Structure formats: structure tokens, C-alpha cells
């Protein structure tokens, strides 16, 4: 579990607008759902969630998302990072800003992979972790 907190819905009409209560824990499923909501808002494509609990020593879930271009990937990453900051959701690192074909945002219990189709096909993370 990530030491974030329990989500409180700050806007009933928008479930991805969340505030955190810093005393509680958020389970991996809740965190993963929040991340997926964020990338769906910025038109992420072919979203896949991998449960790697017991397979990986660094995380419980991986979310893999395809972007249409390097600009789209950077924009998705910026939006997700901004929303995380607004909602006081801790990110541990963001890498790949210079690569432009694959960016990774580490949320602890979940890792977000934003990839162009060519990179996604080449590295085949779904096959690697399935």
C-alpha cells in the first residue's frame, strides 16, 4: 500500500477531482483507477493494467498507455504530474523526458508507462510481465 491517503471526492460531478486525507492509506486498485482516469482525460490510447504483485519487487501494478507522438506523451505526463501535485499524490520519479518515446512516472505501488506505439511494440512489457 502507498502511504498516500483515502480519496475524498471534492467534486461529485468529476470523480477524478480528488482531495486527500493525509492520515490514511490508498490501496493499489484505487491508485491505479485514479491514474487511468487521468490518462483517459488526456486521450491516452490502448490502456493496459498489469498486476505485477509477486512478480516485481518494486511495484504492484503497471499501467501502460500509448501516445500518438512525443508531444502527446510529454503532454500526458505533464497533465498527470500536475493532477498528482494538485491532489497531493506523491510521485517518486519521472524519467524519459529527453527520450520522447517512453516516459515513466513512478507512484510507488503503481508505475505509469507512457509509450509511442513503436516503443511499446519493441519492448512488449505486457509479454514480459504476463
N, C-alpha and C positions, 0 to 999 in steps of 0.2 A: 504494500500500500504506500502511496505517496503521502507525505505529510503536508498536504495542502489543507483541505478543509471540506466541509459539506457545502454544496452549491445551494444558494438561495436564489430563487428567481426574482430578479429585480424588475422585470418587465414581463407580465403574463402573456403578452402577445408575441414575444420574441424569446423562445426558450434558450437561445444562445447568448442572451444578455444576462450574465450571471454575476453575482457577488459572492464573495467567500466569507465564511465564518471561520476565522483562523484557529479555532480550538479543536476542530475535528479532522477526520481523515477522509480522503476521497478514494474509492476503490478504482481499480484499473478500468472496469467497464464504464464507469461514469466519466472518467478522464478521456477514455477512447471515444465515447459518444460525443463529448464536447469538442474534441479535435476534429472528428468527422464533420460535425455541424459547421465548424469554421471553414474547412476546405470546400465544403459544398457551397457555402455562400460566395466563395471566390472562384466558382466554376472548375474546381478540381475534377478530373476525369478518372474513370476506372479505379475507384477507391476500393482497396482491399485491406482487410484487417486480419492480421496473423496473430494467433495466440501462441506465443513462444515461451510461456511459463514452463519451466522444467527443461527447456531446450537451450535457453540463454541465461547466462549468469548476470547480464547487465540490464535486462528489461523483461516485462511480462507481455507486452504487445507491440507490434509494429503496424503502422498504418502506412500503406504505400499508395501514392497518388501520382497520376500522370498529369503533366502540364503541357501546354501546346507549344511553348517556346521558352527560351531562357528568361525572357522578360516576364512571362506568366509565372514561372517558378519563383522568381525573385519577388514578384508582387504577392503571390500566395504566402510566401514565407514572411514577408513584411506584415501582411494583414494578420496572420496567425500570431506572430510575436506581439503585435500591438494589442490584440484582443487578450492575449495572455497577461500582458502587463496591466491592462485596464481591469482585469478580473483577479489580479494578484496571484496568478498561477505561475509558479516557478519554472523556468526553463534552465537547464544546466549547461547547454551549449547549442550553438548553431554553426554548422560548418558547410562549406561548399559555396559560399557567396561568390568566390572567384571562379569556380568551375563552371557554373551556369547550367549544367545539365543534370546535376544531382545535388540537392540540398537536404541536410538532415537537421531536425530540431529535436533535441533530447529533453523529454519531460520527466525523465526518471522511469516511472512504471510504463511509459509508452514512448516510442520513438517514431517520429514522423519523417518519412522519406518522400521528398518531392522530386520527381524524376521526369526527364523527357522520355518519350517512347523508346528511342534508340537505346538509351542507357538502361531503361527498365528491361528491355528485351535482352540486352547483353548480360546484365548481372543476374537476372532471373531470381530475385530474392524469394519469390513465392516458392520456387522449386527448392531453393537452398534451405528454407526454414519449414517446409511442409513435412 
